[in-house]
């Protein structure tokens, strides 16, 4: 009896200490938040240019007026994002599989895969959008697309496929070779081992970096605006040019955030758990 | 032993770069026979089994399965592997699949058995190895002994001509060794032809029809377990066994 009483005292003591510690932690967090954010706010709000900035960037009336137009442009971004993302996931996988295959017959294709990745990962995405968006129509070849949205989508797709191919390839390379051995030992062919054993594990493992590239692509869709299509950023720019007010850009930024922040939380959820949780 | 030879190795050599692992291995395993392959760590037991299952290319010599050479470059490796089963020291189960899915994958994809039929047999095999009720567990949720028994069921599911067991108890906690050895005993009783690389000398003595001692890339001594383990003729065998004895493993 006395033993358990002693233990229980120690335990109470520990729990009290833990509570004190956690209260102190919360207090520190709250204070530092107020100090940092408050300081930052005060610093900006008292800046000499603030009244002008508030009028040109954060005008509620301009926001209300421009938001529907920017939003209507944003649907183009979303559409483009979804279509390009699906294409990127498939094309990236194909390039990764080609690059990891060992079949001698695939040597030329393997080399092409390497060139593809080097080239499209090595050129800035904005440059690719320019080159493809203005270069392809200039060829005046029949049968090639001339729609700037399509061309911009192709440029984004090439750039991101190169990145995503490398993500897949890293995933494939990270699967222990014992898995391949076991798959072959039960009588599977190399392609079957890839499809049923290695790839399912690899894709699960690289889901967080893939989603990370999702978020990046979602933003980079705005680059298509340089070819002229009326997507959110472009429309915001036009309105801004008309009335010398930057608030429409803020509206566009909010729309991008409305998609990227939830995506980011999904990335956190998937990346944060143990590997077994990614099922 | 009177059965026809199922596996036959003749002068098999294998080097990894500069390191010569196998220097000319001769070994015959007859139908229904279990051969225990013993030898120090790094003596090439795993390599030997991997060479037989064509996971490694041998440099010289030949391996025959049911009298046919399988180490000829013209032989379809996949077709050969479908006639053999290999169990790994580290289980190598597919972690994204359930126990049952692990067992039926080869059946369905390599042997073209229908899902219904494969699953029926898969369940039966898991039950046979004491895993009834664990069919839908992922390897993560199974103990080492359970995982290795799933791996044995998986290797056995393709009705192999011979099973190759690569130190199947070496990665296990001592208290889990018994259940895996029981599974191997069961296979032996069923007449399975086996090559068992092992460090469990008492088990080799009990289950094997023949013990082969691999040393320095060659089989330096082979014979009935009792003879090889109790009165070895060769100096190398004596030294190996006395070292095991000191370590309390024999």
Interface residues (C-beta under 8 A of the other chain):
Chain A: X178 X179 X181 X182 X183 X184 X185 X186 X187 X188 X189 X192 X196 X197 X200 X201 X204 X276 X279
Chain B: X50 X53 X55 X78 X81 X82 X84 X85 X86 X88 X90 X92 X93 X94 X95 X96 X105 X106 X109 X110 X111 X138 X140 X154 X155 X157 X158
